[in-house]
Amino acid sequence: MELLLRQHVILLLFLLTLGSGAVIKQSKEQKEAWGYVTVRSNAHMFWWLYYANNSAKNFTELPLIMWLQGGPGASGCGFGNFEEIGPLDVELKPRNTTWLQAASVLFVDNPVGTGFSYTNDSNAFAKDLSTVSSDMLVLLKEFFRLNKEFQTIPFYIFSESYGGKMAAGIALELYKAIHDGSIECNFAGAALGDSWISPVDSVLSWGPYLYSTSLLDDQGLVEVTAAAKKVMNAVNEGQYTLATELWSQTEEVIEQNTDNVNFYNILAKKSPDLKASKHENIHLIKLYQRHVERLHKDSLSDLMNGPIRKKLRVIPDSVTWGGQSEEVFLHMAKDFMKPVIHIVDALLAANVNVTVYNGQLDLIVDTMGQEAWVRKLKWPKLKQFSQQKWKALYVSPESSETAAFHKSYENLAFYWILKAGHMVPSDQGDMALKMVRMVTQQKHW
């Protein structure tokens, strides 16, 4: 097994000047580590660890969080790190709401081919959740074997979008691996953010949600509902490839009726125009452009392929950050519309702590759709959970403005973050950080 490991410590006001003229600097000491793990033949996954940076506590006193991005094909080491929760933003300025205040954070570019992860063989791309999960287990086994100081630290998986679907599958396999003794890890729970757990429930909710926010009129609701029902019928018949094509068509119907509403925040500017493509499956390419390519904007790509690449010093010359993301997306296409509610049920039955969180302004995975699949759980304690009332949350004791609502029962919790879209940590960083502290300190259980 190949493992390339680099450790890097940025000292007070230490400047690393790179050939491109960019400068990376950080005002506090920040310990980092990164490397590759070969998870299968010709399949290499990149990880990047930031140790917790808390003035009052050592990293051994704080949990470890693994962050999983969506897509599939979006980079946690890139987008999640520099656009959402890492220590620096895309302009290399310190982020006030970095999750390193509350935990060490492990970013992983998965599935294979995402971000700096890569494959030398087109047959090595993952095609389903099972492969994604088994690949991650190989990486985690190696990570905890080499970083023994993290074996006893509470370990959480946090996720976003399609990353939530992957997180559910990985969490269940990790639970099994811990219990059969094949991995040493103090697994403490999984958090599923705006997650693609039950795609059809999301699609069916789009019309009612947009209508309730006055973004669809009566006729628009009729058209979107009709398109969504076609998706439902295809899923019910197990025709998942057709369901994916119909999902894309439903999004087009929505864009035509809403003047191109933004699927990630209904109050944000409209989604970017889609580029023409000669690919044989135009619907699949449109989905990629709408949901993955947008996370590889020029400023982030320039940063990752320039200063960051030079800093890391382990990226093969043949690998470009994001260069295989389209192939990752296309290879996973047949798995897109398959629900994983049964996996969440299995996690709850195993007494694994599960947190669901969602942004109020998200469309692609709106809260209405999330609540719909939660109601389908076969968990014996679902009735007691459903009877709990939403509790208002504030960013601080001094705040008079409600920032979120949450409820919980035993090992299931749900957070509804106000004024946030799909990327909750980007839109409401303070509340997201508070949620992280509540989840990892188990204050809602």
C-alpha positions as CSV (number, residue, x, y, z in Angstrom):
1,M,0.0,0.0,0.0
2,E,1.3,3.3,-1.1
3,L,1.3,6.2,1.4
4,L,2.9,9.5,0.8
5,L,2.8,11.5,4.0
6,R,3.9,15.1,4.6
7,Q,3.6,17.0,7.8
8,H,3.7,20.8,7.7
9,V,3.7,23.3,10.5
10,I,3.0,27.0,9.8
11,L,4.7,29.1,12.5
12,L,3.6,32.5,13.7
13,L,3.7,34.9,10.7
14,F,5.7,32.4,8.7
15,L,5.3,33.1,5.0
16,L,5.7,30.6,2.3
17,T,6.4,32.4,-1.0
18,L,5.6,30.3,-4.1
19,G,6.7,30.5,-7.7
20,S,3.4,31.9,-8.9
21,G,3.7,34.9,-6.7
22,A,1.0,33.9,-4.3
23,V,1.7,33.9,-0.6
24,I,0.3,31.6,2.1
25,K,0.4,32.9,5.6
26,Q,-1.4,32.2,8.8
27,S,-1.4,34.2,12.0
28,K,-1.4,31.2,14.4
29,E,0.5,28.0,14.5
30,Q,-1.3,25.4,12.4
31,K,-0.3,21.7,12.3
32,E,-1.2,19.8,9.2
33,A,-0.6,16.5,7.5
34,W,-1.6,15.1,4.1
35,G,-0.9,12.2,1.8
36,Y,-2.2,9.6,-0.5
37,V,-3.6,6.1,0.1
38,T,-3.9,3.5,-2.7
39,V,-7.3,2.0,-2.0
40,R,-7.4,-0.3,-5.0
41,S,-5.2,-1.0,-7.9
42,N,-4.8,2.3,-9.9
43,A,-7.0,4.1,-7.4
44,H,-5.4,6.7,-5.2
45,M,-7.2,8.9,-2.6
46,F,-5.9,12.2,-1.2
47,W,-6.5,13.3,2.3
48,W,-5.6,16.5,4.2
49,L,-5.7,16.7,8.0
50,Y,-5.8,20.0,10.0
51,Y,-5.2,19.6,13.7
52,A,-7.6,21.5,16.0
53,N,-6.5,25.0,16.7
54,N,-8.1,26.1,20.0
55,S,-6.3,28.4,22.4
56,A,-7.8,26.7,25.4
57,K,-7.5,23.0,24.5
58,N,-5.0,20.6,23.0
59,F,-6.2,18.7,19.9
60,T,-6.3,15.5,22.0
61,E,-9.2,17.1,24.0
62,L,-11.3,17.8,20.9
63,P,-13.0,15.5,18.4
64,L,-11.9,14.6,14.9
65,I,-14.3,15.4,12.1
66,M,-14.1,13.9,8.6
67,W,-15.8,16.2,6.0
68,L,-17.3,14.7,2.9
69,Q,-18.3,16.9,-0.1
70,G,-21.0,16.2,-2.5
71,G,-21.2,15.9,-6.3
72,P,-20.2,13.2,-6.6
73,G,-16.9,14.7,-7.8
74,A,-16.7,17.9,-5.7
75,S,-13.6,18.2,-3.7
76,G,-13.6,18.4,0.1
77,C,-9.9,19.4,0.2
78,G,-10.7,22.2,-2.1
79,F,-14.3,23.5,-1.8
80,G,-15.1,22.3,1.7
81,N,-11.7,23.5,2.9
82,F,-11.3,26.9,1.3
83,E,-15.0,27.8,0.7
84,E,-16.6,26.5,3.8
85,I,-14.9,25.3,7.0
86,G,-11.1,25.3,6.7
87,P,-8.7,27.8,8.4
88,L,-8.3,29.9,5.3
89,D,-10.7,31.2,2.6
90,V,-10.0,31.1,-1.1
91,E,-8.1,34.4,-0.8
92,L,-5.9,32.8,1.9
93,K,-7.4,35.0,4.6
94,P,-8.2,33.5,8.1
95,R,-11.8,32.3,8.4
96,N,-13.5,33.4,11.6
97,T,-15.8,30.4,11.6
98,T,-13.4,27.7,10.9
99,W,-14.4,24.4,12.4
100,L,-10.8,24.0,13.7
101,Q,-12.0,25.9,16.8
102,A,-14.1,22.9,17.7
103,A,-12.3,19.9,16.2
104,S,-9.5,18.6,14.1
105,V,-10.8,18.2,10.5
106,L,-9.9,15.5,8.0
107,F,-10.8,16.4,4.4
108,V,-10.8,13.5,1.9
109,D,-11.2,13.8,-1.9
110,N,-13.7,11.0,-2.6
111,P,-14.8,9.1,-4.7
112,V,-11.5,8.3,-6.4
113,G,-10.9,10.8,-9.1
114,T,-12.2,13.8,-7.1
115,G,-10.0,16.8,-6.4
116,F,-6.4,15.6,-6.1
117,S,-7.5,11.9,-5.9
118,Y,-6.9,10.1,-9.1
119,T,-7.0,6.9,-11.1
120,N,-4.7,5.6,-13.8
121,D,-7.4,3.4,-15.2
122,S,-10.9,4.4,-16.3
123,N,-12.2,1.0,-14.9
124,A,-11.1,2.1,-11.4
125,F,-13.7,4.8,-11.0
126,A,-16.4,4.0,-8.4
127,K,-19.8,3.1,-9.8
128,D,-21.8,2.7,-6.7
129,L,-22.0,3.5,-3.0
130,S,-20.7,0.1,-2.0
131,T,-17.4,0.8,-3.8
132,V,-17.2,4.3,-2.4
133,S,-17.7,2.9,1.2
134,S,-15.1,0.1,0.8
135,D,-12.6,2.6,-0.6
136,M,-13.0,4.9,2.3
137,L,-12.6,2.1,4.8
138,V,-9.2,1.3,3.3
139,L,-8.2,4.9,3.7
140,L,-9.5,5.2,7.3
141,K,-7.8,2.0,8.4
142,E,-4.5,3.3,7.1
143,F,-5.1,6.8,8.6
144,F,-5.9,5.5,12.1
145,R,-3.0,2.9,11.9
146,L,-0.5,5.7,11.2
147,N,-2.1,8.4,13.4
148,K,-2.6,6.4,16.6
149,E,-3.2,9.5,18.6
150,F,-6.6,9.8,16.9
151,Q,-7.7,6.2,17.6
152,T,-9.3,7.1,21.0
153,I,-10.5,10.6,20.0
154,P,-14.3,10.8,19.2
155,F,-14.6,10.6,15.4
156,Y,-17.5,12.1,13.5
157,I,-18.4,12.1,9.8
158,F,-19.9,15.4,8.7
159,S,-21.2,15.8,5.1
160,E,-23.0,17.9,2.6
161,S,-25.3,17.0,-0.4
162,Y,-24.3,13.8,-2.1
163,G,-21.6,13.5,0.6
164,G,-24.5,12.7,3.0
165,K,-25.5,9.7,1.0
166,M,-21.8,8.6,1.0
167,A,-21.5,9.4,4.7
168,A,-24.4,7.1,5.5
169,G,-22.9,4.1,3.6
170,I,-19.4,4.8,5.0
171,A,-20.7,5.2,8.6
172,L,-22.4,1.8,8.5
173,E,-19.4,0.0,7.1
174,L,-17.2,1.8,9.7
175,Y,-19.5,0.6,12.5
176,K,-19.2,-3.0,11.2
177,A,-15.4,-2.8,10.9
178,I,-15.0,-1.5,14.4
179,H,-17.1,-4.3,15.8
180,D,-15.3,-7.0,13.9
181,G,-12.0,-5.6,15.1
182,S,-10.6,-4.6,11.7
183,I,-10.2,-0.9,12.6
184,E,-9.4,1.0,15.8
185,C,-11.5,4.1,15.9
186,N,-13.8,5.8,18.4
187,F,-16.7,6.4,16.0
188,A,-19.2,8.8,17.6
189,G,-21.7,9.7,14.9
190,A,-22.6,10.9,11.5
191,A,-24.1,14.3,10.4
192,L,-26.0,14.4,7.2
193,G,-26.2,17.9,5.8
194,D,-28.7,18.8,3.0
195,S,-28.2,15.2,2.0
196,W,-29.3,13.2,-1.0
197,I,-30.7,10.4,1.2
198,S,-33.9,9.9,-0.7
199,P,-33.7,11.6,-4.1
200,V,-37.3,11.0,-5.1
201,D,-38.6,12.7,-1.9
202,S,-36.5,15.7,-2.7
203,V,-37.8,15.9,-6.3
204,L,-41.4,15.5,-5.2
205,S,-41.0,18.4,-2.7
206,W,-39.7,20.9,-5.2
207,G,-43.1,22.0,-6.6
208,P,-44.8,22.5,-3.2
209,Y,-41.8,24.2,-1.8
210,L,-41.4,26.7,-4.7
211,Y,-45.2,27.2,-4.7
212,S,-45.2,28.0,-1.0
213,T,-42.5,30.6,-1.5
214,S,-44.4,32.2,-4.4
215,L,-41.7,31.2,-7.0
216,L,-44.2,29.0,-8.9
217,D,-47.7,30.0,-10.0
218,D,-50.6,27.5,-10.3
219,Q,-49.7,26.4,-13.8
220,G,-46.0,26.1,-12.9
221,L,-46.9,23.9,-10.0
222,V,-48.9,21.6,-12.3
223,E,-46.0,21.3,-14.7
224,V,-43.3,20.7,-12.0
225,T,-45.6,18.2,-10.3
226,A,-46.2,16.2,-13.5
227,A,-42.4,16.1,-14.2
228,A,-41.7,15.0,-10.6
229,K,-44.3,12.2,-10.8
230,K,-42.5,10.7,-13.8
231,V,-39.3,10.6,-11.7
232,M,-41.3,8.8,-9.0
233,N,-42.7,6.3,-11.4
234,A,-39.3,5.4,-12.8
235,V,-37.8,5.0,-9.3
236,N,-40.8,2.8,-8.2
237,E,-40.1,0.6,-11.2
238,G,-36.4,0.4,-10.4
239,Q,-35.4,2.3,-13.6
240,Y,-32.7,4.4,-12.0
241,T,-31.0,5.5,-15.2
242,L,-34.3,6.8,-16.6
243,A,-35.1,8.4,-13.3
244,T,-31.8,10.4,-13.5
245,E,-32.7,11.6,-17.0
246,L,-36.2,12.6,-15.7
247,W,-34.6,14.3,-12.7
248,S,-32.6,16.5,-15.1
249,Q,-35.7,17.3,-17.1
250,T,-37.6,18.2,-14.0
251,E,-34.9,20.8,-13.1
252,E,-35.3,22.2,-16.6
253,V,-39.0,22.6,-16.1
254,I,-38.3,24.4,-12.8
255,E,-35.8,26.8,-14.4
256,Q,-38.3,27.6,-17.2
257,N,-41.0,28.5,-14.7
258,T,-38.9,30.4,-12.2
259,D,-36.5,32.4,-14.4
260,N,-33.7,30.0,-13.5
261,V,-34.0,29.8,-9.7
262,N,-30.8,28.9,-7.9
263,F,-31.0,25.3,-6.7
264,Y,-28.7,26.0,-3.8
265,N,-30.2,29.2,-2.4
266,I,-33.6,30.4,-3.7
267,L,-32.7,34.0,-2.8
268,A,-29.3,34.0,-4.5
269,K,-28.6,35.1,-8.1
270,K,-29.7,32.7,-10.8
271,S,-27.7,29.6,-11.7
272,P,-25.0,30.0,-14.3
273,D,-25.9,29.4,-17.9
274,L,-25.1,25.8,-19.0
275,K,-22.6,25.3,-21.8
276,A,-23.4,23.4,-24.9
277,S,-22.1,19.8,-25.0
278,K,-22.0,17.1,-27.6
279,H,-22.0,14.3,-25.0
280,E,-24.4,11.6,-25.9
281,N,-26.3,12.0,-22.6
282,I,-27.0,15.7,-22.6
283,H,-29.2,15.4,-19.5
284,L,-26.4,13.9,-17.5
285,I,-23.9,16.6,-18.6
286,K,-26.4,19.3,-17.6
287,L,-26.7,17.8,-14.1
288,Y,-22.9,17.8,-13.9
289,Q,-22.6,21.4,-15.0
290,R,-25.4,22.5,-12.6
291,H,-24.3,20.6,-9.5
292,V,-20.5,19.8,-9.7
293,E,-18.7,22.0,-12.2
294,R,-20.0,25.1,-10.4
295,L,-17.8,24.1,-7.4
296,H,-14.7,24.3,-9.6
297,K,-14.8,28.0,-10.3
298,D,-11.7,29.6,-11.7
299,S,-10.5,31.3,-8.5
300,L,-10.6,28.0,-6.5
301,S,-9.1,26.0,-9.4
302,D,-6.3,28.5,-9.8
303,L,-5.5,28.3,-6.1
304,M,-5.6,24.5,-5.9
305,N,-3.5,24.0,-9.1
306,G,-1.1,26.8,-8.2
307,P,-0.1,27.7,-4.7
308,I,-1.7,24.7,-2.9
309,R,-0.2,22.2,-5.4
310,K,3.2,23.7,-4.8
311,K,2.8,23.6,-1.0
312,L,1.7,20.0,-0.9
313,R,4.6,18.7,-3.1
314,V,3.1,15.2,-3.4
315,I,0.7,15.7,-6.3
316,P,1.8,13.7,-9.4
317,D,2.7,15.8,-12.4
318,S,-0.1,14.1,-14.4
319,V,-2.8,15.0,-11.9
320,T,-4.8,18.3,-12.1
321,W,-7.1,19.2,-9.3
322,G,-10.7,18.6,-10.5
323,G,-9.4,17.1,-13.8
324,Q,-11.3,13.9,-13.4
325,S,-14.5,15.2,-11.7
326,E,-16.7,14.8,-14.7
327,E,-15.7,11.2,-15.1
328,V,-16.4,10.6,-11.4
329,F,-19.9,12.0,-11.8
330,L,-20.6,10.1,-15.0
331,H,-19.4,6.7,-13.6
332,M,-21.7,7.1,-10.5
333,A,-24.8,8.0,-12.6
334,K,-26.6,4.7,-12.3
335,D,-26.5,5.1,-8.5
336,F,-27.8,8.6,-8.2
337,M,-31.5,8.0,-7.7
338,K,-31.2,5.0,-5.3
339,P,-32.5,5.9,-1.8
340,V,-30.5,5.0,1.3
341,I,-33.2,5.4,4.0
342,H,-32.6,1.8,5.0
343,I,-29.0,2.6,5.8
344,V,-30.0,5.4,8.1
345,D,-32.4,3.0,9.7
346,A,-29.5,0.5,10.2
347,L,-27.4,3.2,11.8
348,L,-30.2,4.2,14.2
349,A,-30.8,0.5,15.1
350,A,-27.1,0.1,15.8
351,N,-27.4,3.1,18.2
352,V,-25.1,5.3,16.1
353,N,-25.8,9.0,16.7
354,V,-27.3,10.5,13.5
355,T,-27.8,14.2,12.9
356,V,-29.7,15.6,10.0
357,Y,-29.2,19.3,9.2
358,N,-30.7,21.5,6.5
359,G,-30.7,25.0,5.2
360,Q,-34.0,26.9,5.0
361,L,-33.3,28.3,1.5
362,D,-32.0,25.2,-0.1
363,L,-34.0,23.8,-3.1
364,I,-32.1,20.8,-4.4
365,V,-32.4,19.1,-1.0
366,D,-35.1,21.2,0.7
367,T,-36.2,20.7,4.3
368,M,-39.6,19.5,3.2
369,G,-38.1,16.6,1.3
370,Q,-35.8,15.8,4.2
371,E,-38.7,15.6,6.6
372,A,-40.5,13.3,4.1
373,W,-37.8,10.7,4.1
374,V,-37.4,10.9,7.9
375,R,-41.1,10.0,8.2
376,K,-40.4,6.9,6.2
377,L,-37.9,5.5,8.7
378,K,-38.8,2.2,10.3
379,W,-36.9,3.1,13.5
380,P,-39.1,2.0,16.4
381,K,-38.6,5.4,18.2
382,L,-39.7,7.5,15.2
383,K,-43.0,8.4,16.8
384,Q,-41.4,9.7,19.9
385,F,-39.0,11.8,17.8
386,S,-41.8,13.2,15.7
387,Q,-43.7,14.3,18.8
388,Q,-40.8,16.5,19.9
389,K,-41.3,20.2,19.2
390,W,-38.8,22.4,17.4
391,K,-36.6,24.4,19.9
392,A,-35.3,27.8,18.8
393,L,-31.5,28.2,18.8
394,Y,-29.5,31.4,19.0
395,V,-25.9,31.9,17.9
396,S,-25.1,33.4,21.3
397,P,-26.9,34.0,24.6
398,E,-26.8,37.7,23.8
399,S,-28.6,37.3,20.4
400,S,-32.3,38.0,20.1
401,E,-32.6,36.6,16.6
402,T,-33.5,32.9,16.0
403,A,-30.7,31.3,14.0
404,A,-32.1,27.8,13.8
405,F,-34.5,25.2,15.1
406,H,-33.7,21.8,16.3
407,K,-35.2,18.7,17.9
408,S,-33.9,15.3,19.0
409,Y,-34.8,12.1,20.6
410,E,-32.3,9.5,21.7
411,N,-29.8,9.1,18.9
412,L,-31.5,11.1,16.1
413,A,-31.3,14.9,15.9
414,F,-32.5,17.4,13.2
415,Y,-31.3,21.0,12.7
416,W,-33.1,23.5,10.5
417,I,-30.7,26.4,9.8
418,L,-32.5,29.7,9.0
419,K,-31.3,32.0,6.2
420,A,-29.0,29.2,4.9
421,G,-29.0,27.5,1.5
422,H,-27.4,24.2,0.5
423,M,-23.9,25.2,1.8
424,V,-24.9,25.8,5.4
425,P,-21.3,26.6,6.7
426,S,-20.9,29.2,3.9
427,D,-24.2,30.9,4.5
428,Q,-24.5,30.7,8.3
429,G,-20.9,30.1,9.6
430,D,-21.6,31.1,13.2
431,M,-24.6,28.8,13.5
432,A,-23.0,26.0,11.7
433,L,-20.0,26.1,14.2
434,K,-22.4,26.2,17.1
435,M,-24.2,23.1,15.7
436,V,-20.8,21.3,15.4
437,R,-20.1,22.0,19.1
438,M,-23.6,20.8,20.1
439,V,-23.3,17.6,18.1
440,T,-19.8,16.8,19.2
441,Q,-20.4,17.7,22.8
442,Q,-23.7,15.7,22.6
443,K,-25.6,18.6,24.1
444,H,-28.8,17.7,22.2
445,W,-29.0,14.2,23.5
